[in-house]
């Protein structure tokens, strides 16, 4: 999978987060071939529809869920198509971060920036946790800062807590046993930020040489602002 064709910095890092830049076993041609085989056998009647339930819930370099594919009238194979998957990612995170409703009420953009989350990472957070989950996490982490609009309770829903724990790769115990939702949110954000920064550095290996200078400028500016 040639991820060098991805031009958008945030999307490239997101692919790094979700599938180690398309090198994860679940994103290989072999994985695609297996899924295509099952889909064809179901379509031909050689396998029952229930066979699709044996396939992974999340597919491709951006780990697109089967539900999201269905909602967007996309096939399971489309999740492995880099252009289709990245176009869907950009479309979805733009929708997720639209500044209206509760997002605007609680000033999520400014709250996120105040704790070191840049726009690219904020968009990725909504891809992983959804719009509602992101609002939960950001407001919980900043609930004690009264300089922002709105008065959130700072609570994290049970669904979001489960999603946080399911996405943790380390220090799961300490975050799971956090004394309150603010500590859980900040602990999770810290871990996510560390991984994001690591993937951002690794993404140099997947950039065309003539774009390294541009990316380097963006990366240095990001670090300086933090």
RAKAJO-V471305 format. One record per residue. N is the residue number from 1. RES is the residue in one small letter. SS is DSSP state (H for helix, E for strand, - for the rest). D_LAST is the distance of its C-alpha to the last C-alpha in whole Angstrom. Layout:
((N;RES;SS;D_LAST) (N;RES;SS;D_LAST))
This chain:
((1;x;-;32) (2;x;-;31) (3;x;H;27) (4;x;H;27) (5;x;H;28) (6;x;-;25) (7;x;-;23) (8;x;-;21) (9;x;H;17) (10;x;H;16) (11;x;H;20) (12;x;H;20) (13;x;H;18) (14;x;H;19) (15;x;H;23) (16;x;H;21) (17;x;H;20) (18;x;H;23) (19;x;H;26) (20;x;-;24) (21;x;-;25) (22;x;-;28) (23;x;-;30) (24;x;-;30) (25;x;H;34) (26;x;H;34) (27;x;H;33) (28;x;-;36) (29;x;H;39) (30;x;H;41) (31;x;H;39) (32;x;H;39) (33;x;H;43) (34;x;H;44) (35;x;H;42) (36;x;H;44) (37;x;H;47) (38;x;H;47) (39;x;H;46) (40;x;H;49) (41;x;H;51) (42;x;H;51) (43;x;H;51) (44;x;H;55) (45;x;-;56) (46;x;-;56) (47;x;-;53) (48;x;-;53) (49;x;H;50) (50;x;H;48) (51;x;H;48) (52;x;H;44) (53;x;H;43) (54;x;H;43) (55;x;-;41) (56;x;-;37) (57;x;-;35) (58;x;E;32) (59;x;E;33) (60;x;-;31) (61;x;-;28) (62;x;-;26) (63;x;-;28) (64;x;E;30) (65;x;E;32) (66;x;H;36) (67;x;H;36) (68;x;H;33) (69;x;H;35) (70;x;H;38) (71;x;H;37) (72;x;-;36) (73;x;-;39) (74;x;-;38) (75;x;-;40) (76;x;-;38) (77;x;H;39) (78;x;H;36) (79;x;H;33) (80;x;H;34) (81;x;-;34) (82;x;H;31) (83;x;H;31) (84;x;H;32) (85;x;H;30) (86;x;H;27) (87;x;H;28) (88;x;H;29) (89;x;H;25) (90;x;H;24) (91;x;H;27) (92;x;H;26) (93;x;H;22) (94;x;H;23) (95;x;H;25) (96;x;H;23) (97;x;-;21) (98;x;-;23) (99;x;-;22) (100;x;-;26) (101;x;H;28) (102;x;H;26) (103;x;H;22) (104;x;H;23) (105;x;H;25) (106;x;-;22) (107;x;-;19) (108;x;H;17) (109;x;H;15) (110;x;H;14) (111;x;H;14) (112;x;H;12) (113;x;H;9) (114;x;H;9) (115;x;-;8) (116;x;-;5) (117;x;-;8) (118;x;-;9) (119;x;H;12) (120;x;H;13) (121;x;H;13) (122;x;H;14) (123;x;H;17) (124;x;H;18) (125;x;H;17) (126;x;H;20) (127;x;H;22) (128;x;H;22) (129;x;H;23) (130;x;H;24) (131;x;H;23) (132;x;H;25) (133;x;H;23) (134;x;H;20) (135;x;H;21) (136;x;H;22) (137;x;H;19) (138;x;H;17) (139;x;H;19) (140;x;H;20) (141;x;H;17) (142;x;H;16) (143;x;-;20) (144;x;-;20) (145;x;-;18) (146;x;-;21) (147;x;-;19) (148;x;-;19) (149;x;-;22) (150;x;-;25) (151;x;-;25) (152;x;-;25) (153;x;-;26) (154;x;-;24) (155;x;-;26) (156;x;-;25) (157;x;-;28) (158;x;H;30) (159;x;H;30) (160;x;H;26) (161;x;H;26) (162;x;H;29) (163;x;H;26) (164;x;H;23) (165;x;H;26) (166;x;H;27) (167;x;-;24) (168;x;-;23) (169;x;-;24) (170;x;-;23) (171;x;-;23) (172;x;H;25) (173;x;H;28) (174;x;H;25) (175;x;H;23) (176;x;H;27) (177;x;-;28) (178;x;-;25) (179;x;-;27) (180;x;-;26) (181;x;H;24) (182;x;H;20) (183;x;H;20) (184;x;H;21) (185;x;H;18) (186;x;H;16) (187;x;H;17) (188;x;H;18) (189;x;H;14) (190;x;H;13) (191;x;H;16) (192;x;H;15) (193;x;H;11) (194;x;H;13) (195;x;H;15) (196;x;H;13) (197;x;H;11) (198;x;H;15) (199;x;H;17) (200;x;H;14) (201;x;H;15) (202;x;H;19) (203;x;H;19) (204;x;H;20) (205;x;H;23) (206;x;H;24) (207;x;-;23) (208;x;-;26) (209;x;H;26) (210;x;H;26) (211;x;H;23) (212;x;H;21) (213;x;H;20) (214;x;H;19) (215;x;H;17) (216;x;H;15) (217;x;H;14) (218;x;H;12) (219;x;H;11) (220;x;H;10) (221;x;H;9) (222;x;H;6) (223;x;H;5) (224;x;H;5) (225;x;H;4) (226;x;-;0))
